[in-house]
Amino acid sequence: MKNNEQYYDKSFSKQTFAYEEFSNIEFEECEFVDCDFSEAKLSNCRFINCSFVRCNLSLIKIPNSRWYQVSFSDSKLVGIDWTTAHWPSFHADCELSFKHCILNDCSWFGLTLQELTITECKLHDADFREGDFSQSSMTYCDFRHSLFMRTNLEQVDFTESSNLGIDLNNNRLSGAKFSRFEALNLLESLNIELVD
C-alpha cells in the first residue's frame, strides 16, 4: 500500500500494517482478509464498498478518513475514536456493518450514523452519548458499561442484546425493540419497584 494511490477491486491478505502511517489512499471494492492494522494511522483515506474479514484494527487512528458501505466481520476494533473520521452531513446512513466483532472502548460520541448494523458483537465501555443511531440494528450484542445519554435510539432493534444501561428519561427510544428481560432492566432507571 502506497500513499496517494487508488486501489480498485484489490484483495489484501495476511498483510501486516501495524504501527504504519498511510495518507490520501482511496480503496474501492477492496477486501482485507487476516490483515493486522493495529495502531496504524490512516489519514484522509477513503474506504468505499470495502470489507474487512478477521482483521485486527485495534487502536487505529483515522483522522479525516471516510467510510462508506464498509463491512467488518470476525474482526477486532478495540479503542477506535470514530469521531475523528470524516462523516459527511448529507450521508446520515453510511451503511456500516459489524458482525462477530469486538468493539470495546470505541467512541461514537455525537455522531449521526443511522441504520448502523451491529450483530453479535461485544461493545464493552463504548460511548454512544449525544449521537443519532436511529433505525439501526444492534442485535445479539453485549453492551456492558456502554454509555448512552441524550442519544437518539428511535426504532433501533436491540433484540437479544444484553447489559443495556439506558436511562429512559435521557434518551429517545420511541419504536425501539428490546427482548423482554432486558426491557425489565431498563425500568431500573425509573426508580420504580416491580412486583410479581
SULSULHU-V542510 format. One record per helix or strand of 3 or more residues. SS is the DSSP state (hx for helix, st for strand). FROM is the first residue (numbers start at 0). TO is the last residue. If there is no record, write none. Layout:
BEGIN
ss:SS from:FROM to:TO
ss:SS from:FROM to:TO
END
This chain:
BEGIN
ss:st from:5 to:7
ss:st from:10 to:12
ss:st from:20 to:22
ss:st from:25 to:27
ss:st from:30 to:32
ss:st from:40 to:42
ss:st from:45 to:47
ss:st from:50 to:52
ss:st from:65 to:67
ss:st from:70 to:72
ss:hx from:81 to:83
ss:st from:96 to:98
ss:st from:116 to:118
ss:st from:136 to:138
ss:hx from:179 to:189
END
